[in-house]
Amino acid sequence: MCDASTLAEECALRNAEANGLAGRSEVVLSDLYDELGDERFDLITSNPPFHEGSAVLEPLVERSSQHLAPGGRIVLVCMRPEPYLQALERAYREVQILRADETYSVISGRDPKP
């Protein structure tokens, strides 16, 4: 787990402990992917701050493929899915709405475009 906020980092550590994941998870203070090096993941998840607009969304999605293992995917939770879907469609061949209700959508991208 990573976040640029020390408060979020502390909350993530406490949540990992409370859910028995302390030994199986890592929390990194990082602005997006900056401190992750070449590490790759099967799954990247985020509930991006919608008030930041494309300032977070674009680099979050654009740089995600560099940190996905082959066959991996990015999954986003969002309130207004249109800009998120557009960003995913620019970066990925396969984009899906996994779940949606009147408030939130869960969307996914897989198979990065070259």
N, CA, C and O atoms as a GROMACS GRO file, in nm:
protein
  456
    1MET      N    1   0.086  -0.117   0.000
    1MET     CA    2   0.000   0.000   0.000
    1MET      C    3   0.090   0.122   0.000
    1MET      O    4   0.195   0.124   0.064
    2CYS      N    5   0.048   0.224  -0.073
    2CYS     CA    6   0.127   0.346  -0.072
    2CYS      C    7   0.035   0.468  -0.076
    2CYS      O    8  -0.075   0.465  -0.131
    3ASP      N    9   0.085   0.574  -0.016
    3ASP     CA   10   0.014   0.701  -0.015
    3ASP      C   11   0.115   0.809   0.015
    3ASP      O   12   0.218   0.784   0.077
    4ALA      N   13   0.087   0.931  -0.030
    4ALA     CA   14   0.175   1.044  -0.005
    4ALA      C   15   0.151   1.106   0.131
    4ALA      O   16   0.229   1.190   0.175
    5SER      N   17   0.045   1.066   0.199
    5SER     CA   18   0.007   1.123   0.328
    5SER      C   19   0.056   1.034   0.442
    5SER      O   20   0.033   0.913   0.443
    6THR      N   21   0.125   1.095   0.538
    6THR     CA   22   0.169   1.018   0.654
    6THR      C   23   0.050   0.970   0.738
    6THR      O   24   0.056   0.863   0.798
    7LEU      N   25  -0.057   1.048   0.741
    7LEU     CA   26  -0.177   1.005   0.813
    7LEU      C   27  -0.237   0.881   0.747
    7LEU      O   28  -0.274   0.786   0.815
    8ALA      N   29  -0.246   0.881   0.614
    8ALA     CA   30  -0.298   0.764   0.542
    8ALA      C   31  -0.207   0.643   0.563
    8ALA      O   32  -0.254   0.530   0.576
    9GLU      N   33  -0.076   0.668   0.566
    9GLU     CA   34   0.019   0.559   0.590
    9GLU      C   35  -0.006   0.496   0.728
    9GLU      O   36  -0.009   0.374   0.741
   10GLU      N   37  -0.024   0.579   0.828
   10GLU     CA   38  -0.052   0.530   0.963
   10GLU      C   39  -0.184   0.452   0.968
   10GLU      O   40  -0.192   0.346   1.030
   11CYS      N   41  -0.287   0.506   0.903
   11CYS     CA   42  -0.417   0.436   0.899
   11CYS      C   43  -0.404   0.300   0.830
   11CYS      O   44  -0.463   0.202   0.874
   12ALA      N   45  -0.328   0.295   0.722
   12ALA     CA   46  -0.308   0.168   0.650
   12ALA      C   47  -0.237   0.067   0.738
   12ALA      O   48  -0.273  -0.050   0.740
   13LEU      N   49  -0.135   0.111   0.812
   13LEU     CA   50  -0.064   0.021   0.902
   13LEU      C   51  -0.159  -0.034   1.009
   13LEU      O   52  -0.158  -0.154   1.037
   14ARG      N   53  -0.240   0.053   1.067
   14ARG     CA   54  -0.336   0.008   1.169
   14ARG      C   55  -0.440  -0.086   1.112
   14ARG      O   56  -0.477  -0.184   1.176
   15ASN      N   57  -0.488  -0.057   0.991
   15ASN     CA   58  -0.586  -0.146   0.927
   15ASN      C   59  -0.525  -0.282   0.896
   15ASN      O   60  -0.591  -0.385   0.914
   16ALA      N   61  -0.401  -0.283   0.849
   16ALA     CA   62  -0.334  -0.410   0.822
   16ALA      C   63  -0.322  -0.492   0.949
   16ALA      O   64  -0.348  -0.612   0.949
   17GLU      N   65  -0.284  -0.428   1.058
   17GLU     CA   66  -0.274  -0.499   1.186
   17GLU      C   67  -0.410  -0.549   1.232
   17GLU      O   68  -0.422  -0.664   1.273
   18ALA      N   69  -0.511  -0.466   1.225
   18ALA     CA   70  -0.645  -0.502   1.271
   18ALA      C   71  -0.704  -0.618   1.192
   18ALA      O   72  -0.789  -0.692   1.243
   19ASN      N   73  -0.658  -0.635   1.068
   19ASN     CA   74  -0.712  -0.740   0.982
   19ASN      C   75  -0.616  -0.857   0.965
   19ASN      O   76  -0.633  -0.939   0.874
   20GLY      N   77  -0.516  -0.865   1.050
   20GLY     CA   78  -0.423  -0.978   1.046
   20GLY      C   79  -0.333  -0.981   0.925
   20GLY      O   80  -0.286  -1.088   0.885
   21LEU      N   81  -0.307  -0.866   0.866
   21LEU     CA   82  -0.225  -0.861   0.744
   21LEU      C   83  -0.089  -0.794   0.766
   21LEU      O   84  -0.016  -0.771   0.670
   22ALA      N   85  -0.055  -0.764   0.890
   22ALA     CA   86   0.069  -0.690   0.917
   22ALA      C   87   0.192  -0.762   0.862
   22ALA      O   88   0.282  -0.696   0.810
   23GLY      N   89   0.197  -0.892   0.871
   23GLY     CA   90   0.313  -0.965   0.821
   23GLY      C   91   0.308  -0.994   0.672
   23GLY      O   92   0.407  -1.039   0.615
   24ARG      N   93   0.194  -0.969   0.610
   24ARG     CA   94   0.178  -1.000   0.468
   24ARG      C   95   0.156  -0.877   0.383
   24ARG      O   96   0.119  -0.888   0.266
   25SER      N   97   0.178  -0.760   0.439
   25SER     CA   98   0.158  -0.636   0.363
   25SER      C   99   0.269  -0.538   0.397
   25SER      O  100   0.339  -0.551   0.497
   26GLU      N  101   0.282  -0.440   0.311
   26GLU     CA  102   0.381  -0.336   0.331
   26GLU      C  103   0.316  -0.202   0.301
   26GLU      O  104   0.237  -0.191   0.208
   27VAL      N  105   0.351  -0.103   0.378
   27VAL     CA  106   0.301   0.032   0.357
   27VAL      C  107   0.420   0.121   0.325
   27VAL      O  108   0.518   0.125   0.400
   28VAL      N  109   0.411   0.193   0.214
   28VAL     CA  110   0.520   0.277   0.167
   28VAL      C  111   0.471   0.419   0.153
   28VAL      O  112   0.366   0.443   0.094
   29LEU      N  113   0.545   0.514   0.208
   29LEU     CA  114   0.514   0.655   0.189
   29LEU      C  115   0.565   0.693   0.050
   29LEU      O  116   0.686   0.700   0.028
   30SER      N  117   0.473   0.717  -0.043
   30SER     CA  118   0.511   0.741  -0.182
   30SER      C  119   0.405   0.824  -0.251
   30SER      O  120   0.286   0.804  -0.231
   31ASP      N  121   0.448   0.917  -0.332
   31ASP     CA  122   0.358   0.994  -0.417
   31ASP      C  123   0.338   0.911  -0.544
   31ASP      O  124   0.427   0.903  -0.628
   32LEU      N  125   0.222   0.850  -0.556
   32LEU     CA  126   0.192   0.754  -0.661
   32LEU      C  127   0.298   0.645  -0.661
   32LEU      O  128   0.314   0.575  -0.562
   33TYR      N  129   0.372   0.630  -0.772
   33TYR     CA  130   0.466   0.519  -0.785
   33TYR      C  131   0.611   0.559  -0.759
   33TYR      O  132   0.701   0.478  -0.779
   34ASP      N  133   0.634   0.681  -0.714
   34ASP     CA  134   0.770   0.736  -0.706
   34ASP      C  135   0.867   0.650  -0.624
   34ASP      O  136   0.984   0.639  -0.662
   35GLU      N  137   0.824   0.591  -0.516
   35GLU     CA  138   0.914   0.516  -0.428
   35GLU      C  139   0.906   0.365  -0.449
   35GLU      O  140   0.957   0.289  -0.367
   36LEU      N  141   0.842   0.321  -0.556
   36LEU     CA  142   0.823   0.177  -0.578
   36LEU      C  143   0.929   0.112  -0.665
   36LEU      O  144   0.932  -0.010  -0.680
   37GLY      N  145   1.017   0.194  -0.723
   37GLY     CA  146   1.121   0.137  -0.808
   37GLY      C  147   1.063   0.060  -0.925
   37GLY      O  148   0.971   0.106  -0.993
   38ASP      N  149   1.118  -0.060  -0.947
   38ASP     CA  150   1.073  -0.145  -1.057
   38ASP      C  151   0.972  -0.250  -1.012
   38ASP      O  152   0.940  -0.342  -1.087
   39GLU      N  153   0.922  -0.237  -0.891
   39GLU     CA  154   0.831  -0.338  -0.837
   39GLU      C  155   0.705  -0.349  -0.924
   39GLU      O  156   0.653  -0.249  -0.973
   40ARG      N  157   0.658  -0.473  -0.941
   40ARG     CA  158   0.539  -0.500  -1.022
   40ARG      C  159   0.438  -0.576  -0.938
   40ARG      O  160   0.473  -0.653  -0.848
   41PHE      N  161   0.310  -0.552  -0.970
   41PHE     CA  162   0.201  -0.606  -0.890
   41PHE      C  163   0.098  -0.672  -0.980
   41PHE      O  164   0.083  -0.635  -1.097
   42ASP      N  165   0.027  -0.770  -0.926
   42ASP     CA  166  -0.083  -0.832  -0.998
   42ASP      C  167  -0.206  -0.742  -1.000
   42ASP      O  168  -0.287  -0.747  -1.093
   43LEU      N  169  -0.217  -0.658  -0.898
   43LEU     CA  170  -0.335  -0.574  -0.884
   43LEU      C  171  -0.295  -0.439  -0.824
   43LEU      O  172  -0.226  -0.433  -0.722
   44ILE      N  173  -0.340  -0.333  -0.889
   44ILE     CA  174  -0.327  -0.198  -0.836
   44ILE      C  175  -0.468  -0.148  -0.813
   44ILE      O  176  -0.550  -0.148  -0.905
   45THR      N  177  -0.496  -0.105  -0.691
   45THR     CA  178  -0.629  -0.052  -0.660
   45THR      C  179  -0.616   0.090  -0.608
   45THR      O  180  -0.515   0.126  -0.547
   46SER      N  181  -0.718   0.170  -0.634
   46SER     CA  182  -0.717   0.308  -0.586
   46SER      C  183  -0.858   0.363  -0.581
   46SER      O  184  -0.944   0.327  -0.662
   47ASN      N  185  -0.880   0.450  -0.486
   47ASN     CA  186  -0.999   0.533  -0.480
   47ASN      C  187  -0.944   0.675  -0.494
   47ASN      O  188  -0.929   0.745  -0.394
   48PRO      N  189  -0.915   0.718  -0.617
   48PRO     CA  190  -0.845   0.845  -0.637
   48PRO      C  191  -0.925   0.963  -0.583
   48PRO      O  192  -1.048   0.963  -0.588
   49PRO      N  193  -0.854   1.062  -0.532
   49PRO     CA  194  -0.924   1.181  -0.480
   49PRO      C  195  -0.986   1.260  -0.595
   49PRO      O  196  -0.915   1.323  -0.672
   50PHE      N  197  -1.119   1.256  -0.605
   50PHE     CA  198  -1.186   1.320  -0.719
   50PHE      C  199  -1.166   1.470  -0.722
   50PHE      O  200  -1.171   1.531  -0.828
   51HIS      N  201  -1.143   1.531  -0.605
   51HIS     CA  202  -1.123   1.676  -0.602
   51HIS      C  203  -0.990   1.720  -0.663
   51HIS      O  204  -0.970   1.838  -0.689
   52GLU      N  205  -0.899   1.624  -0.686
   52GLU     CA  206  -0.771   1.655  -0.750
   52GLU      C  207  -0.782   1.652  -0.902
   52GLU      O  208  -0.692   1.699  -0.972
   53GLY      N  209  -0.892   1.599  -0.953
   53GLY     CA  210  -0.913   1.594  -1.097
   53GLY      C  211  -0.805   1.514  -1.168
   53GLY      O  212  -0.757   1.413  -1.116
   54SER      N  213  -0.768   1.559  -1.286
   54SER     CA  214  -0.672   1.486  -1.368
   54SER      C  215  -0.530   1.495  -1.316
   54SER      O  216  -0.443   1.423  -1.364
   55ALA      N  217  -0.503   1.582  -1.219
   55ALA     CA  218  -0.368   1.595  -1.164
   55ALA      C  219  -0.319   1.464  -1.102
   55ALA      O  220  -0.200   1.434  -1.107
   56VAL      N  221  -0.409   1.385  -1.046
   56VAL     CA  222  -0.375   1.254  -0.991
   56VAL      C  223  -0.417   1.144  -1.087
   56VAL      O  224  -0.344   1.048  -1.108
   57LEU      N  225  -0.535   1.158  -1.146
   57LEU     CA  226  -0.589   1.054  -1.232
   57LEU      C  227  -0.498   1.018  -1.348
   57LEU      O  228  -0.467   0.900  -1.369
   58GLU      N  229  -0.454   1.116  -1.422
   58GLU     CA  230  -0.374   1.088  -1.541
   58GLU      C  231  -0.244   1.014  -1.508
   58GLU      O  232  -0.218   0.910  -1.568
   59PRO      N  233  -0.161   1.064  -1.415
   59PRO     CA  234  -0.039   0.988  -1.386
   59PRO      C  235  -0.066   0.854  -1.318
   59PRO      O  236   0.009   0.758  -1.339
   60LEU      N  237  -0.172   0.846  -1.237
   60LEU     CA  238  -0.208   0.719  -1.174
   60LEU      C  239  -0.231   0.612  -1.280
   60LEU      O  240  -0.178   0.502  -1.270
   61VAL      N  241  -0.311   0.645  -1.381
   61VAL     CA  242  -0.344   0.548  -1.486
   61VAL      C  243  -0.228   0.532  -1.584
   61VAL      O  244  -0.190   0.419  -1.617
   62GLU      N  245  -0.171   0.641  -1.632
   62GLU     CA  246  -0.065   0.634  -1.733
   62GLU      C  247   0.056   0.554  -1.685
   62GLU      O  248   0.114   0.478  -1.762
   63ARG      N  249   0.093   0.569  -1.560
   63ARG     CA  250   0.211   0.502  -1.508
   63ARG      C  251   0.182   0.364  -1.451
   63ARG      O  252   0.275   0.290  -1.418
   64SER      N  253   0.056   0.328  -1.439
   64SER     CA  254   0.021   0.200  -1.377
   64SER      C  255   0.076   0.081  -1.454
   64SER      O  256   0.119  -0.017  -1.393
   65SER      N  257   0.074   0.086  -1.585
   65SER     CA  258   0.119  -0.030  -1.663
   65SER      C  259   0.266  -0.063  -1.637
   65SER      O  260   0.307  -0.178  -1.653
   66GLN      N  261   0.345   0.035  -1.597
   66GLN     CA  262   0.487   0.010  -1.565
   66GLN      C  263   0.502  -0.070  -1.436
   66GLN      O  264   0.609  -0.124  -1.409
   67HIS      N  265   0.395  -0.078  -1.358
   67HIS     CA  266   0.402  -0.147  -1.229
   67HIS      C  267   0.310  -0.267  -1.221
   67HIS      O  268   0.290  -0.324  -1.114
   68LEU      N  269   0.252  -0.307  -1.334
   68LEU     CA  270   0.168  -0.426  -1.337
   68LEU      C  271   0.248  -0.545  -1.390
   68LEU      O  272   0.321  -0.533  -1.489
   69ALA      N  273   0.233  -0.658  -1.324
   69ALA     CA  274   0.290  -0.783  -1.373
   69ALA      C  275   0.209  -0.826  -1.495
   69ALA      O  276   0.095  -0.782  -1.512
   70PRO      N  277   0.265  -0.911  -1.581
   70PRO     CA  278   0.187  -0.961  -1.694
   70PRO      C  279   0.055  -1.021  -1.646
   70PRO      O  280   0.052  -1.100  -1.552
   71GLY      N  281  -0.054  -0.981  -1.712
   71GLY     CA  282  -0.187  -1.027  -1.674
   71GLY      C  283  -0.249  -0.948  -1.560
   71GLY      O  284  -0.363  -0.974  -1.522
   72GLY      N  285  -0.176  -0.851  -1.506
   72GLY     CA  286  -0.226  -0.771  -1.394
   72GLY      C  287  -0.332  -0.672  -1.440
   72GLY      O  288  -0.355  -0.653  -1.559
   73ARG      N  289  -0.396  -0.609  -1.342
   73ARG     CA  290  -0.500  -0.512  -1.373
   73ARG      C  291  -0.498  -0.399  -1.272
   73ARG      O  292  -0.447  -0.413  -1.161
   74ILE      N  293  -0.555  -0.287  -1.312
   74ILE     CA  294  -0.578  -0.173  -1.224
   74ILE      C  295  -0.729  -0.163  -1.202
   74ILE      O  296  -0.807  -0.176  -1.296
   75VAL      N  297  -0.768  -0.140  -1.076
   75VAL     CA  298  -0.910  -0.127  -1.042
   75VAL      C  299  -0.927   0.003  -0.964
   75VAL      O  300  -0.856   0.030  -0.868
   76LEU      N  301  -1.023   0.083  -1.008
   76LEU     CA  302  -1.049   0.213  -0.947
   76LEU      C  303  -1.192   0.220  -0.895
   76LEU      O  304  -1.284   0.169  -0.958
   77VAL      N  305  -1.208   0.283  -0.780
   77VAL     CA  306  -1.339   0.314  -0.724
   77VAL      C  307  -1.360   0.463  -0.744
   77VAL      O  308  -1.275   0.542  -0.703
   78CYS      N  309  -1.471   0.502  -0.805
   78CYS     CA  310  -1.491   0.644  -0.834
   78CYS      C  311  -1.638   0.681  -0.826
   78CYS      O  312  -1.727   0.596  -0.835
   79MET      N  313  -1.661   0.810  -0.809
   79MET     CA  314  -1.798   0.860  -0.799
   79MET      C  315  -1.854   0.895  -0.936
   79MET      O  316  -1.969   0.864  -0.965
   80ARG      N  317  -1.776   0.958  -1.020
   80ARG     CA  318  -1.817   0.991  -1.156
   80ARG      C  319  -1.725   0.917  -1.252
   80ARG      O  320  -1.611   0.961  -1.272
   81PRO      N  321  -1.769   0.808  -1.310
   81PRO     CA  322  -1.677   0.720  -1.383
   81PRO      C  323  -1.626   0.772  -1.517
   81PRO      O  324  -1.523   0.723  -1.565
   82GLU      N  325  -1.692   0.867  -1.579
   82GLU     CA  326  -1.656   0.905  -1.716
   82GLU      C  327  -1.508   0.941  -1.734
   82GLU      O  328  -1.443   0.883  -1.821
   83PRO      N  329  -1.451   1.035  -1.655
   83PRO     CA  330  -1.310   1.067  -1.679
   83PRO      C  331  -1.217   0.950  -1.650
   83PRO      O  332  -1.112   0.936  -1.714
   84TYR      N  333  -1.254   0.865  -1.555
   84TYR     CA  334  -1.173   0.749  -1.522
   84TYR      C  335  -1.178   0.646  -1.634
   84TYR      O  336  -1.075   0.589  -1.671
   85LEU      N  337  -1.297   0.625  -1.689
   85LEU     CA  338  -1.310   0.534  -1.802
   85LEU      C  339  -1.231   0.584  -1.922
   85LEU      O  340  -1.164   0.505  -1.989
   86GLN      N  341  -1.237   0.713  -1.949
   86GLN     CA  342  -1.163   0.770  -2.061
   86GLN      C  343  -1.012   0.751  -2.042
   86GLN      O  344  -0.942   0.714  -2.137
   87ALA      N  345  -0.963   0.775  -1.923
   87ALA     CA  346  -0.820   0.758  -1.895
   87ALA      C  347  -0.780   0.611  -1.913
   87ALA      O  348  -0.677   0.582  -1.973
   88LEU      N  349  -0.862   0.520  -1.861
   88LEU     CA  350  -0.832   0.377  -1.877
   88LEU      C  351  -0.837   0.335  -2.023
   88LEU      O  352  -0.753   0.257  -2.067
   89GLU      N  353  -0.933   0.386  -2.098
   89GLU     CA  354  -0.945   0.350  -2.240
   89GLU      C  355  -0.826   0.400  -2.321
   89GLU      O  356  -0.790   0.338  -2.421
   90ARG      N  357  -0.764   0.510  -2.280
   90ARG     CA  358  -0.644   0.558  -2.349
   90ARG      C  359  -0.524   0.467  -2.320
   90ARG      O  360  -0.434   0.454  -2.404
   91ALA      N  361  -0.523   0.404  -2.204
   91ALA     CA  362  -0.405   0.329  -2.161
   91ALA      C  363  -0.418   0.177  -2.174
   91ALA      O  364  -0.317   0.107  -2.179
   92TYR      N  365  -0.540   0.125  -2.179
   92TYR     CA  366  -0.561  -0.020  -2.175
   92TYR      C  367  -0.653  -0.068  -2.287
   92TYR      O  368  -0.742   0.004  -2.332
   93ARG      N  369  -0.629  -0.191  -2.330
   93ARG     CA  370  -0.712  -0.251  -2.434
   93ARG      C  371  -0.846  -0.300  -2.378
   93ARG      O  372  -0.949  -0.293  -2.446
   94GLU      N  373  -0.844  -0.350  -2.256
   94GLU     CA  374  -0.965  -0.405  -2.194
   94GLU      C  375  -1.006  -0.318  -2.076
   94GLU      O  376  -0.932  -0.307  -1.978
   95VAL      N  377  -1.122  -0.256  -2.085
   95VAL     CA  378  -1.174  -0.171  -1.979
   95VAL      C  379  -1.314  -0.221  -1.945
   95VAL      O  380  -1.396  -0.245  -2.034
   96GLN      N  381  -1.342  -0.237  -1.816
   96GLN     CA  382  -1.471  -0.289  -1.772
   96GLN      C  383  -1.526  -0.207  -1.657
   96GLN      O  384  -1.452  -0.154  -1.575
   97ILE      N  385  -1.658  -0.198  -1.652
   97ILE     CA  386  -1.727  -0.151  -1.532
   97ILE      C  387  -1.762  -0.277  -1.455
   97ILE      O  388  -1.848  -0.355  -1.498
   98LEU      N  389  -1.698  -0.297  -1.342
   98LEU     CA  390  -1.718  -0.419  -1.264
   98LEU      C  391  -1.844  -0.412  -1.178
   98LEU      O  392  -1.910  -0.512  -1.154
   99ARG      N  393  -1.875  -0.291  -1.132
   99ARG     CA  394  -1.992  -0.271  -1.047
   99ARG      C  395  -2.026  -0.124  -1.048
   99ARG      O  396  -1.937  -0.039  -1.050
  100ALA      N  397  -2.153  -0.092  -1.045
  100ALA     CA  398  -2.195   0.048  -1.040
  100ALA      C  399  -2.329   0.058  -0.969
  100ALA      O  400  -2.418  -0.026  -0.986
  101ASP      N  401  -2.342   0.163  -0.890
  101ASP     CA  402  -2.472   0.198  -0.834
  101ASP      C  403  -2.488   0.348  -0.849
  101ASP      O  404  -2.411   0.411  -0.922
  102GLU      N  405  -2.585   0.406  -0.782
  102GLU     CA  406  -2.612   0.548  -0.802
  102GLU      C  407  -2.502   0.638  -0.745
  102GLU      O  408  -2.499   0.758  -0.776
  103THR      N  409  -2.413   0.584  -0.662
  103THR     CA  410  -2.308   0.665  -0.602
  103THR      C  411  -2.169   0.632  -0.653
  103THR      O  412  -2.094   0.722  -0.691
  104TYR      N  413  -2.133   0.505  -0.655
  104TYR     CA  414  -1.996   0.464  -0.689
  104TYR      C  415  -1.993   0.366  -0.806
  104TYR      O  416  -2.088   0.292  -0.832
  105SER      N  417  -1.878   0.368  -0.874
  105SER     CA  418  -1.850   0.270  -0.978
  105SER      C  419  -1.714   0.208  -0.948
  105SER      O  420  -1.624   0.273  -0.895
  106VAL      N  421  -1.701   0.081  -0.982
  106VAL     CA  422  -1.574   0.011  -0.972
  106VAL      C  423  -1.538  -0.027  -1.115
  106VAL      O  424  -1.610  -0.102  -1.181
  107ILE      N  425  -1.426   0.026  -1.163
  107ILE     CA  426  -1.387   0.004  -1.302
  107ILE      C  427  -1.246  -0.053  -1.309
  107ILE      O  428  -1.167  -0.039  -1.216
  108SER      N  429  -1.217  -0.118  -1.420
  108SER     CA  430  -1.093  -0.193  -1.431
  108SER      C  431  -1.029  -0.176  -1.568
  108SER      O  432  -1.098  -0.160  -1.669
  109GLY      N  433  -0.898  -0.179  -1.570
  109GLY     CA  434  -0.821  -0.180  -1.694
  109GLY      C  435  -0.721  -0.293  -1.691
  109GLY      O  436  -0.660  -0.321  -1.588
  110ARG      N  437  -0.705  -0.358  -1.806
  110ARG     CA  438  -0.607  -0.467  -1.817
  110ARG      C  439  -0.556  -0.470  -1.960
  110ARG      O  440  -0.621  -0.420  -2.051
  111ASP      N  441  -0.440  -0.529  -1.979
  111ASP     CA  442  -0.375  -0.541  -2.109
  111ASP      C  443  -0.336  -0.401  -2.162
  111ASP      O  444  -0.405  -0.346  -2.247
  112PRO      N  445  -0.227  -0.346  -2.110
  112PRO     CA  446  -0.185  -0.212  -2.150
  112PRO      C  447  -0.161  -0.198  -2.300
  112PRO      O  448  -0.114  -0.291  -2.366
  113LYS      N  449  -0.194  -0.082  -2.352
  113LYS     CA  450  -0.163  -0.050  -2.491
  113LYS      C  451  -0.015  -0.017  -2.499
  113LYS      O  452   0.043   0.034  -2.404
  114PRO      N  453   0.046  -0.047  -2.615
  114PRO     CA  454   0.191  -0.017  -2.629
  114PRO      C  455   0.218   0.133  -2.632
  114PRO      O  456   0.333   0.175  -2.644
   0.00000   0.00000   0.00000
